[in-house]
Amino acid sequence: MRTQNITPSFSGKFVIPNSGDNKKVNYLYNKVSKIVKDNNISGDFHNDKIVLTTDKTQEKNLFNSLKELGIKIFSLNEKK
């Protein structure tokens, strides 16, 4: 019996630090929370950073949404 893998292929984790340029963004956590809910992205909210795990198909929408708000994002290419 052959089965098709329907699990999305995750491309990586992206970190939004709560320091540097992002300190200038008012209500950073609220804005990112809305983006996470609108795009069905997995997100972990910490005091010093926000970690987002995205599917390859969601990356473009995520980057465009964050760019509009002036939020800087960093990529973590973790392969464990």
C-alpha positions in Angstrom: 0.0 0.0 0.0 1.4 3.4 -1.0 0.7 6.5 1.0 1.3 10.1 0.2 3.1 12.3 2.7 0.9 15.3 3.3 3.0 16.8 6.1 4.2 20.3 5.1 7.9 20.7 4.6 9.1 23.2 7.1 11.9 25.4 5.8 13.1 26.6 9.2 12.7 28.8 12.2 12.7 32.6 12.1 13.5 34.8 15.0 12.2 38.3 15.7 14.3 39.7 18.5 12.8 42.2 20.9 15.9 44.5 20.7 17.7 46.7 18.2 15.5 48.0 15.4 12.5 46.1 16.7 12.4 48.2 19.9 11.1 51.0 17.8 8.0 49.0 16.7 5.1 49.8 19.0 3.1 46.8 20.1 5.5 44.4 18.4 4.0 41.3 20.1 0.4 42.3 19.3 1.3 42.9 15.6 3.2 39.6 15.2 0.4 37.8 17.0 -2.1 39.0 14.4 0.1 38.0 11.6 0.5 34.5 13.1 -3.2 34.1 13.5 -4.0 35.4 10.0 -1.5 33.1 8.3 -1.8 30.0 10.5 1.8 30.0 11.5 3.3 28.3 14.5 4.8 30.8 16.9 6.5 30.8 20.3 6.5 34.1 22.2 9.3 34.7 24.7 10.2 37.9 26.6 13.3 38.6 24.5 12.2 37.1 21.1 9.5 35.6 19.0 10.3 32.3 17.2 8.2 31.5 14.1 8.1 28.1 12.3 6.8 28.3 8.8 5.9 26.2 5.8 7.7 27.0 2.6 4.4 28.2 1.1 3.8 30.7 3.9 7.3 32.4 3.9 6.4 35.0 1.2 3.3 36.1 3.1 5.2 36.3 6.3 8.0 38.3 4.9 5.7 40.7 3.2 3.6 41.3 6.3 6.6 41.9 8.5 8.2 44.2 6.0 5.1 46.4 5.8 5.3 46.8 9.6 9.1 47.5 9.6 9.9 44.4 11.7 13.3 42.8 11.3 13.5 39.0 11.1 16.4 36.6 11.3 16.6 33.0 9.9 17.9 30.0 11.8 18.9 27.2 9.6 18.9 24.5 12.2 19.4 20.9 11.0 19.4 18.6 13.9 
